[in-house]
Amino acid sequence: MPRTKLLAIAGSPRRGVNTDLLLQELSRGAESEGAEVKTILLNELAIAPCRHCDCCLETGRCAIEDDMQWLHSELRGTDRLVLASPIFFMGVTAQTKAMIDRCQALWVLKYVLKLPIATNGGGERRGLFISVGGRRVANLFQPAIATVKSFFKTLDVTYAGALLFHGIEGKGAILEHPTALREAFLAGQRLAQD
Ligand SMILES: Cc1cc2nc3c(=O)[nH]c(=O)nc-3n(C[C@H](O)[C@H](O)[C@H](O)COP(=O)(O)O)c2cc1C
């Protein structure tokens, strides 16, 4: 049996703190169920913002030659997708949004050229969103969730839910949460199963 492939995308510019720790725990959970996890650190990649040049409209290929070219292949080939981004000004981070916008080329493949997006051999694709925000306000995560759902839909990834924690601001804040890391581990196990 081939192992389930999970792509874990870290969208925070900070290493080893809140969303990163949640993503790591989720990855550990998935690995404990046999998944093969590949982690992408967006802040360390060169991903320019979409220019809306419309070059992709003809071919479904983005004209900008940077790390997004191989990341498109990873996004298309994975069985499971986890996107982790803190809330910045009520949305995902700039690093995350740049990556999402650059998937316009995949949107063209799917909706204009009517070509298949997934290259993972036909298995169901599912994904989760991980986020934290410093404030405690109603609807803190709603704009980001809408963006992530739109991203997943373009990729033919079923949105299987989210791990969301508000009131998380300082670097060690998530470590003080009573259940967050355990919840992430269990979510990783569930995501890797069947
Ligand atoms: C530029 C910037 C914008 C932010 N905007 C928000 C916001 O709109 N709402 C909120 O609750 N927290 C906001 N925060 C706080 C972060 O979401 C919070 O510090 C979070 O813990 C960072 O996650 P990380 O440790 O995984 O990077 C912002 C932080 C920065 C640096």
The ligand as an SDF file (V2000), in Angstrom:
LIG
                    3D

 31 33  0  0  0  0  0  0  0  0999 V2000
    1.1410   42.1250   11.0890 C   0  0  0  0  0  0  0  0  0  0  0  0
    0.3520   41.4310   12.1770 C   0  0  0  0  0  0  0  0  0  0  0  0
   -1.0350   41.5120   12.1160 C   0  0  0  0  0  0  0  0  0  0  0  0
   -1.8090   40.8590   13.0720 C   0  0  0  0  0  0  0  0  0  0  0  0
   -3.1710   40.9500   12.9800 N   0  0  0  0  0  0  0  0  0  0  0  0
   -3.9470   40.2990   13.8770 C   0  0  0  0  0  0  0  0  0  0  0  0
   -5.3770   40.3770   13.7780 C   0  0  0  0  0  0  0  0  0  0  0  0
   -5.9630   40.9960   12.9000 O   0  0  0  0  0  0  0  0  0  0  0  0
   -6.1180   39.7070   14.7060 N   0  0  0  0  0  0  0  0  0  0  0  0
   -5.5200   38.9860   15.7120 C   0  0  0  0  0  0  0  0  0  0  0  0
   -6.2420   38.3960   16.5130 O   0  0  0  0  0  0  0  0  0  0  0  0
   -4.1520   38.8930   15.8190 N   0  0  0  0  0  0  0  0  0  0  0  0
   -3.3670   39.5110   14.9280 C   0  0  0  0  0  0  0  0  0  0  0  0
   -1.9850   39.4230   15.0140 N   0  0  0  0  0  0  0  0  0  0  0  0
   -1.3860   38.5900   16.0740 C   0  0  0  0  0  0  0  0  0  0  0  0
   -0.9800   37.1880   15.5870 C   0  0  0  0  0  0  0  0  0  0  0  0
   -2.0660   36.5170   14.9910 O   0  0  0  0  0  0  0  0  0  0  0  0
   -0.4620   36.3730   16.7780 C   0  0  0  0  0  0  0  0  0  0  0  0
    0.6880   36.9820   17.3410 O   0  0  0  0  0  0  0  0  0  0  0  0
   -0.1490   34.9300   16.4720 C   0  0  0  0  0  0  0  0  0  0  0  0
    0.1130   34.2490   17.6700 O   0  0  0  0  0  0  0  0  0  0  0  0
    1.0440   34.7410   15.5320 C   0  0  0  0  0  0  0  0  0  0  0  0
    1.1520   33.3780   15.2020 O   0  0  0  0  0  0  0  0  0  0  0  0
    2.5940   32.6390   15.0690 P   0  0  0  0  0  0  0  0  0  0  0  0
    3.2110   32.6760   16.4370 O   0  0  0  0  0  0  0  0  0  0  0  0
    2.2650   31.2430   14.6430 O   0  0  0  0  0  0  0  0  0  0  0  0
    3.3610   33.3920   14.0680 O   0  0  0  0  0  0  0  0  0  0  0  0
   -1.1780   40.1000   14.1040 C   0  0  0  0  0  0  0  0  0  0  0  0
    0.2160   40.0280   14.1540 C   0  0  0  0  0  0  0  0  0  0  0  0
    0.9790   40.6960   13.2070 C   0  0  0  0  0  0  0  0  0  0  0  0
    2.4870   40.6330   13.2730 C   0  0  0  0  0  0  0  0  0  0  0  0
  1  2  1  0
  2  3  1  0
  2 30  2  0
  3  4  2  0
  4  5  1  0
  4 28  1  0
  5  6  2  0
  6  7  1  0
  6 13  1  0
  7  8  2  0
  7  9  1  0
  9 10  1  0
 10 11  2  0
 10 12  1  0
 12 13  2  0
 13 14  1  0
 14 15  1  0
 14 28  1  0
 15 16  1  0
 16 17  1  0
 16 18  1  0
 18 19  1  0
 18 20  1  0
 20 21  1  0
 20 22  1  0
 22 23  1  0
 23 24  1  0
 24 25  2  0
 24 26  1  0
 24 27  1  0
 28 29  2  0
 29 30  1  0
 30 31  1  0
M  END
$$$$
